[in-house]
Amino acid sequence: MRVSAKTDYAVRAVAELAASGDERPLKAERIADGQAIPIKFLETILLELKHAGIVRSQRGQDGGYTLARPAAEISIADVIRAVDGPLANVRGDRPENVSYQGPAIRLTDVWIAVRAALRDVLETTTLADLVSGELPTAVTELTGRPDAWVSLGRIRGSREP
């Protein structure tokens, strides 16, 4: 999975909002400064998150952005889908809509499994989990594996970072 800059910035921005709690709205500039996100890029992302119902905005001197729902009800998957679309796609289509022939016939199953694995992590990890540092057991078990921290590309000669 490639995490785009847009997704990375979006998750960091909503984490900043979640960490602020139910205080008054945060200005985009404060979010940008707090997470070292270019302000123009952040403004575009916040608009997309607003349209997706993840954040809401308030105008005026005391205005800014807040989460539209409690942090415990917003998963990282929700944020990714809001700014980058489906978690897994194959050439721009959903995995279940692609088919293959011959020796690649089971590749659809592999893409479906990849999507399911992503869901297991990204749909179960909420902004509240992220901000509290109390990640779901499935996530901590995966990050507890020694091989999770090793880039296989360095071992096998592939291009994986």
C-alpha positions as CSV (number, residue, x, y, z in Angstrom):
1,M,0.0,0.0,0.0
2,R,1.3,3.5,-0.9
3,V,0.2,6.2,1.5
4,S,-0.1,9.4,-0.4
5,A,1.0,12.7,1.1
6,K,-2.6,13.7,1.0
7,T,-3.7,10.8,3.2
8,D,-0.7,11.3,5.5
9,Y,-1.6,15.0,5.9
10,A,-5.3,14.3,6.4
11,V,-4.8,11.7,9.1
12,R,-2.3,14.0,10.9
13,A,-4.7,16.9,10.6
14,V,-7.6,15.1,12.2
15,A,-5.3,13.7,14.8
16,E,-4.5,17.3,15.7
17,L,-8.2,18.0,16.0
18,A,-8.8,14.9,18.0
19,A,-6.0,15.8,20.4
20,S,-7.5,19.2,21.0
21,G,-10.6,17.6,22.4
22,D,-13.9,19.4,22.5
23,E,-12.2,22.8,22.9
24,R,-13.0,25.6,20.5
25,P,-12.3,25.2,16.8
26,L,-8.7,25.1,15.6
27,K,-7.6,27.4,12.8
28,A,-6.1,25.8,9.7
29,E,-2.9,27.7,10.4
30,R,-2.6,26.1,13.8
31,I,-3.1,22.6,12.4
32,A,-0.7,23.3,9.6
33,D,2.0,24.5,12.0
34,G,1.4,21.7,14.5
35,Q,1.9,19.0,11.9
36,A,4.2,20.8,9.4
37,I,1.6,20.6,6.6
38,P,1.6,23.2,3.7
39,I,-1.4,25.4,4.5
40,K,-2.7,25.5,0.9
41,F,-2.7,21.7,0.7
42,L,-4.2,21.5,4.1
43,E,-7.1,23.8,3.2
44,T,-8.0,21.6,0.2
45,I,-7.8,18.5,2.5
46,L,-10.0,20.1,5.2
47,L,-12.6,20.9,2.5
48,E,-12.7,17.3,1.4
49,L,-12.9,16.1,5.0
50,K,-15.8,18.6,5.6
51,H,-17.7,17.2,2.5
52,A,-17.2,13.7,3.9
53,G,-18.7,14.7,7.3
54,I,-15.5,14.1,9.2
55,V,-14.8,17.7,10.1
56,R,-17.0,20.8,10.4
57,S,-16.0,24.4,10.1
58,Q,-17.1,27.5,11.8
59,R,-16.6,31.0,10.4
60,G,-15.6,34.1,12.2
61,Q,-12.9,35.2,14.5
62,D,-13.5,32.3,16.8
63,G,-13.9,29.9,13.9
64,G,-11.9,27.1,12.7
65,Y,-12.3,23.3,12.4
66,T,-13.5,20.6,14.8
67,L,-14.3,16.9,14.3
68,A,-17.9,16.4,13.1
69,R,-18.2,13.2,15.3
70,P,-16.4,11.9,18.4
71,A,-12.9,10.8,17.7
72,A,-13.8,7.2,18.8
73,E,-16.3,7.1,15.9
74,I,-13.9,8.1,13.2
75,S,-11.5,5.4,11.8
76,I,-8.4,6.0,9.9
77,A,-10.1,4.2,7.0
78,D,-12.9,6.8,7.0
79,V,-10.2,9.5,6.6
80,I,-8.4,7.7,3.8
81,R,-11.6,7.1,1.9
82,A,-12.6,10.7,2.2
83,V,-9.4,12.0,0.6
84,D,-8.1,9.1,-1.5
85,G,-11.1,6.9,-2.2
86,P,-11.3,3.1,-1.7
87,L,-8.6,1.5,0.5
88,A,-7.7,-1.0,-2.2
89,N,-8.2,-0.8,-5.9
90,V,-6.8,-2.4,-9.0
91,R,-6.2,-0.1,-11.9
92,G,-8.9,2.2,-10.5
93,D,-11.5,-0.5,-10.0
94,R,-12.7,-2.4,-7.0
95,P,-10.9,-5.8,-6.5
96,E,-14.1,-7.8,-6.9
97,N,-14.7,-6.3,-10.3
98,V,-11.4,-7.5,-11.9
99,S,-10.8,-11.0,-13.3
100,Y,-7.9,-12.8,-14.6
101,Q,-7.2,-15.9,-16.7
102,G,-4.7,-18.8,-16.7
103,P,-2.1,-18.8,-14.0
104,A,-3.3,-15.4,-12.6
105,I,-6.9,-16.5,-12.1
106,R,-6.6,-16.5,-8.3
107,L,-5.1,-12.9,-8.3
108,T,-8.5,-11.4,-7.6
109,D,-8.5,-13.4,-4.3
110,V,-5.2,-12.0,-3.4
111,W,-6.4,-8.4,-4.0
112,I,-9.5,-9.1,-1.9
113,A,-7.3,-10.5,0.9
114,V,-5.1,-7.3,0.7
115,R,-8.2,-5.2,1.1
116,A,-9.4,-7.3,4.1
117,A,-6.1,-7.0,5.8
118,L,-6.1,-3.2,5.3
119,R,-9.6,-3.1,6.8
120,D,-8.5,-5.1,9.8
121,V,-6.0,-2.4,10.7
122,L,-7.5,0.8,9.3
123,E,-11.2,0.3,10.2
124,T,-10.5,-0.8,13.7
125,T,-8.1,2.0,14.5
126,T,-9.9,5.2,15.5
127,L,-8.6,8.7,15.9
128,A,-9.2,8.3,19.7
129,D,-6.9,5.2,19.6
130,L,-4.3,7.1,17.7
131,V,-4.3,10.1,20.0
132,S,-4.4,8.1,23.2
133,G,-1.6,5.8,22.0
134,E,-3.8,2.8,22.9
135,L,-3.8,1.1,19.5
136,P,-6.0,-2.0,18.9
137,T,-4.5,-5.4,19.8
138,A,-4.3,-6.4,16.1
139,V,-2.2,-3.4,15.4
140,T,0.2,-3.8,18.3
141,E,0.6,-7.5,17.5
142,L,1.6,-6.7,14.0
143,T,4.0,-4.0,15.0
144,G,5.4,-6.3,17.6
145,R,6.7,-8.7,15.0
146,P,10.4,-8.1,14.3
147,D,9.9,-8.5,10.6
148,A,7.4,-5.7,10.5
149,W,10.2,-3.1,11.0
150,V,12.5,-4.5,8.3
151,S,12.2,-3.4,4.7
152,L,12.1,-6.6,2.7
153,G,13.5,-4.7,-0.3
154,R,16.8,-4.5,1.4
155,I,16.8,-8.2,2.1
156,R,15.4,-9.5,-1.2
157,G,16.6,-6.8,-3.6
158,S,13.2,-5.5,-4.4
159,R,12.2,-1.8,-4.6
160,E,10.1,-1.9,-1.4
161,P,11.4,0.9,0.9
